[in-house]
Amino acid sequence: MKSVGIKKLYYSISEVSKITDLEQYVLRYWESEFEQLKPAKNRAGNRIYTNKDIKLILYIKQLLREERYTIEGAKQVLKSWTPEVETGEQLSLLPADSALNQPPTAAAEAQPAPIHSEKLKEDMKEIKNFLEDLLQKLN
């Protein structure tokens, strides 16, 4: 898992954007989608992120971008996730389920990412049918 050295108690959105390699608008959007992500605000109204917030952001990023969950699927996974801040100011992602923290096997790496939604499967079929019809009309 990714480990990030943390040296401060609070971070601005621009600092978190650099640490997590995410755009600021993505961070603000995820704040509206994931109820666990609620950074505090200072007197000026600017977001201030804690180490726990950064860990959560990195875990959400892993779920959405690496493990290919949908936002709804990631919300379900996050219901059982608890962050653990290690001593020594190091930050690592530790899901509540230790099985999630195990390295993947070679067989698991060879398989494509699972589709986490029946609705997504239906939508993909509709798109495929539409494209096939369009291709027939063009020929």
C-alpha positions, 0 to 999 in steps of 0.5 A: 500500500502507498505510504506517505510521510505526514509532518503537519496536523492540518493541510490545505486543499492545495496541499492535499491535492499535491499529496494525493495527486488529485485535482481540487475539484475531485476532492470537493466532489468526493466530499459531496459523495462520501459522508465520511469525508468531511474536512473541517473549515477554518475561520476564513472558510477554507477546508483543512484536512487531517491525516485521517482525511488524507488516508480516507482520500487515498483509500477512496482513490484506490477503490475508484481508480485501481480497483474500479469500483463505482461510487456506490460500490465504494460507499458500500466498502467504506461502511466497514472501513476504519482508518488507523493512524500509525505512530511516527507520523507515517500514513498508510491505508489499513482497511478494517478487513485485514484480508483487503490489506493482503497482497493480491495473488497472481491469479487475482491480478490476471482477472479483470476488475469485477463489475460492481453493478447490475445496472452498469451491465444493463447500460453496457448492453444497451450501448453495445446494441445501439452501436451495433445498430448504428454500424449496420445502418452505416454499412 
